[in-house]
Amino acid sequence: MSRSLPAVQGFFYGPTIPVADRPPVILVAHGGPTSAVYPVYNPQIQFWCQRGFAVAEVNYRGSSGFGRRFRLSLANHWGEFDVQDMARAAGYLSKEGRVDGDRVFVQGRSAGGYTVLMAVIETDCFVAGASLFGVTDPRRLRTMTHRFESGYLDWLLGAPEDQPERWHARTPRHHADRIRTPVIFFQGGQDRVVVPEQTRTMVESMKAAGHSPELHWFEDEAHGFRKPENLAAMLEWLNSFYRRHSRKANDCL
């Protein structure tokens, strides 16, 4: 990787069943976005590994646990540095021969879903993306959240009155026409963090741009799905979605 950039840290899980060649990989962008992922048992990761997928959870710049400078580096760069690091992780795993570079998927929930959408807007690295109750309009989120959270968004993107162009550039809803890959959305109807209108508006914007996004709505779920039957349904729809879509991802290598 480039010497001018800090190393990307993460955890790689290979398939637990025999595969004929290099496996497809799901790159997972954690939420937060200044939280982190850790090497703990995750049954959803095991779901993918038992079906022939590899999974890579990525601690992109801004993640906690790698020093103050690393965490603070995301200030004003949300939707930029996290996207770059997801792409770098994809390229590294493919070059190392750990995964099939033609079948690299990106997935995230909440703030991670925002990273997914910015990644499929700004790069050609991923064959498809999955946004699980992801942020699609940071400014709308800012107007509806509490004061602490709104200040956090200003730290991530700058004050909107001072950086209107940056906020526009990093609002996925405004750039639906630039998405070149299939995207699947999952949304809870009772979500009070990323309100349902965010996902609904993003899907409508993609349809208006000539795309065919896939939306799965769970009226009885809030921010983060809890009911076992809904979690199982989500995994099965994701599995079907990932298996249907494949294309070249070599532009990030």
Buried (B, 14 or more C-beta within 10 A) or exposed (E): EEEEEBEBBBBBBBBEEEBEEBBBBBBBBBBBBBBBBEEEEBEBBEBBBEBBBBBBBBBBBBBBEBEEEBBEBBBBBBBBBBBBBBBBBBBBBBEEEBBBBBBBBBBBBBBBBBBBBBBBBBBBBBBBBBBBBBBBBBBBBBEBBEEEEBEBBBBBBBBBEEBEEBBEBBBBBBBBEEBEBBBBBBBBEEBEBBBBBBBBBBBBBBEEEEBEBBBBBBEEBBBEBEEEEBBEBBBEBBBEBBEEBBBEBEEBB
